[in-house]
Amino acid sequence: MKKLITTAIVIIALIGCQKKEVEGPEVDDQSAISGLVNGQYKGFFGIFDGMEDWGGAQVMSTPDTLGGIVNWGREIDTHTIDINIVIHNDTANVTVTHDVKGILHIQSFYPDTAIHIQKPLHHTGYKYALFVREGRMDEPHRGWVLKKISNGEATSQDTNTINILSIRVVGGGYDTTITDPLVLQDKENVFKFSPGETVTVYMEVDNPSCIPVLHPRPWHRRLMEPTGTPGLYVGVYRIPFEPGVYHAAFDALRWECIMDSAYPYEDANLWFMTYRVE
């Protein structure tokens, strides 16, 4: 009888182990890494947290050369995210693609006329990452951890005639210039600032016909100022007080897409700088 009881215990233990391996959200490496992108490391992948700024955000007012004022902003209708994971042994290359469609709203106000123009908006944005398996498959997330992460970039798909060339970040002990937002860097080397610090940023573009905008955090934006050098603009913003992972968005829009009613599309290039507040 004692032998039968012992055998039953062994069988139950084996069934329990098998059940642990085949059930739950992390039954394979793809699921484990996707879960990390959408969970523990979600802050590192939210590159569109400065995008929508119409209907509830502070409205951007831009002086019109004709003497009026133009208010404008983006309304997002659809935002789809695709996570592509390529695994080779114990490393995984991850590409997160954001596809965004919506409306660019433009309001012109003159002494006796108000005009509301809507233009199509379509962005595709990317962010890259490298995961490494440092633990065992029976450990949380099957042993995968985030090792490297890029900044982010999004570009208008209907037409694109303006591009950011570089972003220079000055503050918090940094004086660093980014020339490619999609280069992988060690997660621990992502910009780190103290709560409430002031940071000065410079944006260089390849088209002087530009409306340069800084989105320091979601639902906030401000025009960057010309420096006197054609195509080079400067902005200043304060780092949030709440610890966490954030993105500052740098937004270069072609002047005509806001100021010319005949220009048919939104035309922009955006870079998203990842930083931590600790």
Secondary structure, 3 states (H helix, E strand, C coil): CHHHHHHHHHHHHHHHHHHHHHCCCCCCHHHHHHHHHHCCCHHHHCCCCCCCCCCCCCCEEEECCCCCEEEEEEEEEEEEEEEEEEEECCEEEEEEEEEEEEEEEEEEEECCEEEEEEEEEEEEEEEEEEEEECCCCCCHHHHEEEEEEEEEEEEECCCCCCCEEEEEEEECCEEEEECCCCCCEEHHHCEEECCCCEEEEEEEECCCCEEEEEECCCCCCEECEECCCCCEEEEEEECCCCCEEEEEEEEEEEHHHHHCCCCCCCCEEEEEEEEEEC
